[in-house]
Amino acid sequence: MGSRRPARVLVIEDELLLALSIASQVEKFGWQVVGPAGRMADAMRLARDEALNAALLDLNLHGDKTYAVAKILSERAIPFIFLTGYDPGAVPREYASVPVLEKPFTDAELAARLQPMVGDGAGSDGAVQTGGRGT
């Protein structure tokens, strides 16, 4: 019963104060933060290599769209939420089914979107999606 590990949630956000705030929210819900990552190279590495249950993905990192990170997460079947301060309609059609949270968002909004992705901790079967290296 107490052996269940907390869900691992990747946080990708380039604004440091916002990244720290989001990480704090995730931890408050009882989940483990991976990251946060504020640079594309770090985001791609974490998305590719870390054991994850879900991800929060800023749509724009220092002017670069994060679709390459979204592709890695999709290929690994890791659910994610796009975070954006821009028009959510800017998300490409191939990601139309991905939830979008507009900044600023509340704790309740984040929890409502993230909870179905992580369930009661490590997912419905207790599994955590791991990266391609050495697994």
Secondary structure, DSSP 8 states (H G I E B T S, - for coil): -TT----EEEEE-SSHHHHHHHHHHHHHTT-EEEEEE-SHHHHHHHHHHS-BSEEEEESEETTEE-HHHHHHHHHTT--EEEEESS-GGGS-GGGTTS-EEESS--HHHHHHHHHHHHTTTT-TTS--B--STT-
